[in-house]
Amino acid sequence: MYPLIRNRRLRQSEAIRHLVRETIITPSDFLVPLFVVEGKNVKEEIPSMPNYFRMSLDHLEKEVKELWNMGLCAVLLFVKVPEKLKDNKGSEALNENGLMQLAIKTVKNACPDMLVMTDVALDPYSSYGHDGIVANGQIVNDDTVDVLAEMSVSHARAGANFVAPSDMMDGRVLSIREALEDEGFVDTGIMSYSAKYASAFYGPFRDALDSAPVDMDMVPKDKKSYQMDAANRFEALRETQQDIDEGADIVMVKPGLCYLDIVREIKNEVDVPVAVYQVSGEYAMLKAAAEKGWLDHDSVMMEQLLAIKRAGANIIASYFAKDAVKLM
Ligand code: PBG
């Protein structure tokens, strides 16, 4: 008998395809990463991230207003710290008038309802380019956690809605949660980079912030002693569950595309929102291929974002956010 079921019936026009579509990307899916630098009237393109910029506070103000008007309501802030302010303790990270603290206030002044999330890790502040304090050739866990907790309180005090620890130290979510509670910041949330892999896809980001690990004092030039091994799956579930137990409000998988199996697994296991970070290298790859005319930029971009959401992402941190929303 000829098949009674013809799956193509549901694909024959855009109208029916639209009607049965399971996954739809909207502006509210996005978290927009922004890179802030010192100075005035600075807006410099990041060489390995075409059409993405580091900007000074005056441009940041314009940018967030534009994002808000496009329906993009959440930003994730990163700062590029001048070399002379870097040390091995993250001192500048705690400066109440530091660039991050000023950036938070700038966004909140320009756009009070914009959700402000901040990166919490020492790498932009570290003379070693590591996410934590270095001693005897190692990245020290517990002393780092103390600084991260203080840093989180400082961000909350400046007005951050969420802090986003991206350092992968053990126990940092609990320490940050306790420090926030102690200081009365009970409504400040934690979006934890829970399953963050030691990935080569972060290269362009480290260019953007000049934050790559430095070759000195026999300290490893990679982050493999704290970020996760790309080969591991169970470990991602364990890390994520632990962060939730410690008080994470949102968990994250990073990078995106190569790790969508992990995203789906975590989504099936946990009941908190799951964020995915489509990282700088993923952005750079598509920009480069499109520049060569080898891939159609917009179609591939939307296909990738859709894949991330279909895999289980409730929130997508992406450098493509503006490009994508312009197409909607
Ligand atoms: C800092 C941090 C990194 C990224 C986000 N937060 C770099 C790293 O861990 O080395 C990467 C983001 C990207 O590549 O887009 N700890």
Boltz pocket constraint, residues with backbone or C-beta under 6 A from the ligand:
constraints:
  - pocket:
      binder: B
      contacts: [[A, 119], [A, 120], [A, 121], [A, 123], [A, 131], [A, 166], [A, 167], [A, 201], [A, 202], [A, 203], [A, 204], [A, 205], [A, 206], [A, 223], [A, 278], [A, 279], [A, 280], [A, 281]]
      max_distance: 6.0
